[in-house]
Amino acid sequence: MYVEEQMNENLSDNSDDEGDINILDNPCTEDVKLRSLIEKGCGCAKNCISTFSFSDIREHVISLSEMTRNERDFYIMAKLKVKARRRQSKDEGSTRKRIRYLYEFRDVEVCRQTFLITHNIGKFTLESLIRHLTTNGLTSRTHGNKHKRPKNAYSFDVLRDAAQFITNYAEEHGLPQPAAVNRNIGGHILLPCSESKQSLYKIYKDICTDNNKTAVGLTTFKGVWQSCCPSIKFMSPQTDVCPVCA
């Protein structure tokens, strides 16, 4: 029952969190890539990217990396909207007006490639932002797969079986530890240090094969362990669990 409650709790978490965009996890490597793009040029007749210094572009890229994806999208779409120009359609009798978006950096009109480099986005992202801005205006974007179950996702029963195996194995082979004093939590269950998650996964996979059941992958197995059975751990070689010595 506990396992099923834990599975429900973790599967109901919001897995669509896009998280923050952090493009400078390795500043030295990213600096080299950015400098290489700038030195290569933007390809336009004016080579407008040469107008800006490396430090100006780098500072802007870092500022964008500190934003969440939603904040970055709003920032870029707002800049595009300000510079948007409406043109009458060339089709005869049409009253539709086409929107042409201009690009700028540091209040200077630039080519599309320079805009991509200075804002650290790709062509696909820019086209998606423009399409969303044209269709929906300045609103938050929602990924097309949000709230949709991936086609290759394991069923709830398969994940529950994996969690139940871990729990059952720990009850049979583990050594329960007393709960911490003055804490409203249960104690850990320690498994022998001679075992590992990978060795237990092999046992789990063999059992699933013998019973013609679907087994999750090793990464998913470790994820289920971390999410649903965090109190089940492995003993370290130095762990002293003897009540006499304690």
Contacts in CASP RR format, 6 or more apart in sequence:
PFRMAT RR
TARGET T0000
AUTHOR 0000-0000-0000
METHOD contacts of the structure
MODEL  1
MYVEEQMNENLSDNSDDEGDINILDNPCTEDVKLRSLIEKGCGCAKNCIS
TFSFSDIREHVISLSEMTRNERDFYIMAKLKVKARRRQSKDEGSTRKRIR
YLYEFRDVEVCRQTFLITHNIGKFTLESLIRHLTTNGLTSRTHGNKHKRP
KNAYSFDVLRDAAQFITNYAEEHGLPQPAAVNRNIGGHILLPCSESKQSL
YKIYKDICTDNNKTAVGLTTFKGVWQSCCPSIKFMSPQTDVCPVCA
2 167 0 8 1.000
3 160 0 8 1.000
3 163 0 8 1.000
3 164 0 8 1.000
3 167 0 8 1.000
3 228 0 8 1.000
3 229 0 8 1.000
4 160 0 8 1.000
6 163 0 8 1.000
6 227 0 8 1.000
6 228 0 8 1.000
6 229 0 8 1.000
7 156 0 8 1.000
7 159 0 8 1.000
7 160 0 8 1.000
7 163 0 8 1.000
7 228 0 8 1.000
10 227 0 8 1.000
10 228 0 8 1.000
11 156 0 8 1.000
11 159 0 8 1.000
16 143 0 8 1.000
16 146 0 8 1.000
16 147 0 8 1.000
18 68 0 8 1.000
18 69 0 8 1.000
18 70 0 8 1.000
18 143 0 8 1.000
19 68 0 8 1.000
19 69 0 8 1.000
20 66 0 8 1.000
20 67 0 8 1.000
20 68 0 8 1.000
20 69 0 8 1.000
21 64 0 8 1.000
21 65 0 8 1.000
21 67 0 8 1.000
21 68 0 8 1.000
21 69 0 8 1.000
21 72 0 8 1.000
22 65 0 8 1.000
23 30 0 8 1.000
23 61 0 8 1.000
23 64 0 8 1.000
23 65 0 8 1.000
23 120 0 8 1.000
24 30 0 8 1.000
24 61 0 8 1.000
24 62 0 8 1.000
24 65 0 8 1.000
31 58 0 8 1.000
34 54 0 8 1.000
34 57 0 8 1.000
34 58 0 8 1.000
34 61 0 8 1.000
34 117 0 8 1.000
35 54 0 8 1.000
37 117 0 8 1.000
38 49 0 8 1.000
38 54 0 8 1.000
38 57 0 8 1.000
38 117 0 8 1.000
41 47 0 8 1.000
41 49 0 8 1.000
41 50 0 8 1.000
41 113 0 8 1.000
42 48 0 8 1.000
42 49 0 8 1.000
42 110 0 8 1.000
42 111 0 8 1.000
42 113 0 8 1.000
42 114 0 8 1.000
42 117 0 8 1.000
43 111 0 8 1.000
43 113 0 8 1.000
44 111 0 8 1.000
44 113 0 8 1.000
44 114 0 8 1.000
46 111 0 8 1.000
48 108 0 8 1.000
48 110 0 8 1.000
48 111 0 8 1.000
48 114 0 8 1.000
49 57 0 8 1.000
49 110 0 8 1.000
49 111 0 8 1.000
49 113 0 8 1.000
49 114 0 8 1.000
49 117 0 8 1.000
49 118 0 8 1.000
51 108 0 8 1.000
51 110 0 8 1.000
52 105 0 8 1.000
52 106 0 8 1.000
52 108 0 8 1.000
52 118 0 8 1.000
56 106 0 8 1.000
57 117 0 8 1.000
57 118 0 8 1.000
60 105 0 8 1.000
60 118 0 8 1.000
60 119 0 8 1.000
61 118 0 8 1.000
61 119 0 8 1.000
61 120 0 8 1.000
64 72 0 8 1.000
64 75 0 8 1.000
64 119 0 8 1.000
64 120 0 8 1.000
65 120 0 8 1.000
67 75 0 8 1.000
70 140 0 8 1.000
70 141 0 8 1.000
73 129 0 8 1.000
73 140 0 8 1.000
73 141 0 8 1.000
74 138 0 8 1.000
74 140 0 8 1.000
76 119 0 8 1.000
76 121 0 8 1.000
76 126 0 8 1.000
76 129 0 8 1.000
77 129 0 8 1.000
77 132 0 8 1.000
77 133 0 8 1.000
77 137 0 8 1.000
77 138 0 8 1.000
78 138 0 8 1.000
79 104 0 8 1.000
80 101 0 8 1.000
80 103 0 8 1.000
80 129 0 8 1.000
80 130 0 8 1.000
80 133 0 8 1.000
81 133 0 8 1.000
81 137 0 8 1.000
81 138 0 8 1.000
83 101 0 8 1.000
83 102 0 8 1.000
83 103 0 8 1.000
83 104 0 8 1.000
83 109 0 8 1.000
84 99 0 8 1.000
84 100 0 8 1.000
84 101 0 8 1.000
84 102 0 8 1.000
85 99 0 8 1.000
85 100 0 8 1.000
85 101 0 8 1.000
85 102 0 8 1.000
86 97 0 8 1.000
86 98 0 8 1.000
86 99 0 8 1.000
86 100 0 8 1.000
87 97 0 8 1.000
87 98 0 8 1.000
87 99 0 8 1.000
87 100 0 8 1.000
88 97 0 8 1.000
88 98 0 8 1.000
89 95 0 8 1.000
89 96 0 8 1.000
89 97 0 8 1.000
89 98 0 8 1.000
99 134 0 8 1.000
101 130 0 8 1.000
101 133 0 8 1.000
102 109 0 8 1.000
103 109 0 8 1.000
103 110 0 8 1.000
103 111 0 8 1.000
103 112 0 8 1.000
103 114 0 8 1.000
103 115 0 8 1.000
104 110 0 8 1.000
104 115 0 8 1.000
105 114 0 8 1.000
105 115 0 8 1.000
105 118 0 8 1.000
105 119 0 8 1.000
110 118 0 8 1.000
112 126 0 8 1.000
115 126 0 8 1.000
116 122 0 8 1.000
116 123 0 8 1.000
116 126 0 8 1.000
121 129 0 8 1.000
128 141 0 8 1.000
129 141 0 8 1.000
132 139 0 8 1.000
132 141 0 8 1.000
154 214 0 8 1.000
154 216 0 8 1.000
154 220 0 8 1.000
155 214 0 8 1.000
158 213 0 8 1.000
158 214 0 8 1.000
158 215 0 8 1.000
158 216 0 8 1.000
159 216 0 8 1.000
159 220 0 8 1.000
159 224 0 8 1.000
161 208 0 8 1.000
161 213 0 8 1.000
162 204 0 8 1.000
162 215 0 8 1.000
162 216 0 8 1.000
162 220 0 8 1.000
162 221 0 8 1.000
162 224 0 8 1.000
163 224 0 8 1.000
163 225 0 8 1.000
163 228 0 8 1.000
163 229 0 8 1.000
165 204 0 8 1.000
165 207 0 8 1.000
166 200 0 8 1.000
166 204 0 8 1.000
166 224 0 8 1.000
166 225 0 8 1.000
166 228 0 8 1.000
166 229 0 8 1.000
166 232 0 8 1.000
167 229 0 8 1.000
167 232 0 8 1.000
169 191 0 8 1.000
169 200 0 8 1.000
169 203 0 8 1.000
170 189 0 8 1.000
170 191 0 8 1.000
170 229 0 8 1.000
170 232 0 8 1.000
171 189 0 8 1.000
173 191 0 8 1.000
173 192 0 8 1.000
173 195 0 8 1.000
174 189 0 8 1.000
174 190 0 8 1.000
174 191 0 8 1.000
174 192 0 8 1.000
175 189 0 8 1.000
175 190 0 8 1.000
175 191 0 8 1.000
175 235 0 8 1.000
175 241 0 8 1.000
176 187 0 8 1.000
176 188 0 8 1.000
176 189 0 8 1.000
177 187 0 8 1.000
177 188 0 8 1.000
177 189 0 8 1.000
177 190 0 8 1.000
177 241 0 8 1.000
178 187 0 8 1.000
179 185 0 8 1.000
179 186 0 8 1.000
179 187 0 8 1.000
180 186 0 8 1.000
180 187 0 8 1.000
186 231 0 8 1.000
187 231 0 8 1.000
188 231 0 8 1.000
188 232 0 8 1.000
188 233 0 8 1.000
189 231 0 8 1.000
189 232 0 8 1.000
189 233 0 8 1.000
190 233 0 8 1.000
190 234 0 8 1.000
190 235 0 8 1.000
190 239 0 8 1.000
190 241 0 8 1.000
191 200 0 8 1.000
191 232 0 8 1.000
191 233 0 8 1.000
191 234 0 8 1.000
191 235 0 8 1.000
192 234 0 8 1.000
192 235 0 8 1.000
193 234 0 8 1.000
193 235 0 8 1.000
193 236 0 8 1.000
193 237 0 8 1.000
193 239 0 8 1.000
195 234 0 8 1.000
196 234 0 8 1.000
197 221 0 8 1.000
197 222 0 8 1.000
197 225 0 8 1.000
197 234 0 8 1.000
198 218 0 8 1.000
201 217 0 8 1.000
201 218 0 8 1.000
201 221 0 8 1.000
201 222 0 8 1.000
204 215 0 8 1.000
204 221 0 8 1.000
205 215 0 8 1.000
207 213 0 8 1.000
208 214 0 8 1.000
208 215 0 8 1.000
209 215 0 8 1.000
216 224 0 8 1.000
225 232 0 8 1.000
235 241 0 8 1.000
240 246 0 8 1.000
END
